[in-house]
């Protein structure tokens, strides 16, 4: 899926504005996208796109299942 079709972008509640470390999450049919807030000025902003299953596994790994 093209990152341009992802919608509902929102900043992660775990982002640290004062450290300039913000991540945004968007979604599309069956997928989740991640992008760096600092790159907003780029015309072709890099986006990581995961299947929902892979994104859930990624979050489980980061939180150790918490």
N, C-alpha and C positions, 0 to 999 in steps of 0.2 A: 504494500500500500504506500502511496505517495504521502510524505509528511504533510503536504499541503491540504490533505483531506482530513487531517486530525483536527478535532475541535475541543472546546471546553478547557483550554489551557488554564492552569492555575498553579500558583507557586506552592511548593511543598511546605507543609507546616514545620518541617525540620530544617528549612533553609536558614542561614545565618546572614542577614542583611549586613550587619556591621563588619562581617568578615568578607563581604562580597562573594559569598558562596551560595548562590541561589539556583535551584533547579525547578523547572516547570514540568508539569505532567499534563498530557493531553490524551484523548482517546478517539478511536474510530471503531468500526465494526470488527470485533475480535482482536484488536490490537491496542497497545498503550505506547505512547511516545514520551521521550525525555529530551529536554533541551536545556542549555545553559542560558540563564537570564542575561548574563553579561554580553551575549552576542546578539542582542536585539537589533543592532544597527546593520548587521550583515544581511545582504539581499538573499543569499542562499544559506540560511541558518542551518547548521548541522543538527540532525535529530536522530536519536537512537530509537528504533522501533522494535518492540517485543510483541510476541503473541501474548495474550492474557495469561496463558498457562506459564510461559517463560517468565513474565513479569512477576507473577505470584511466587514462583520458585526463587527468583532474584530477591524479592523482599523477604521471603522466609529465610534465605541464607544470610541476609544482612542483619536481620533481627533475631537470628538463631531460633526461629519458631515462636518468639514471644508475641 
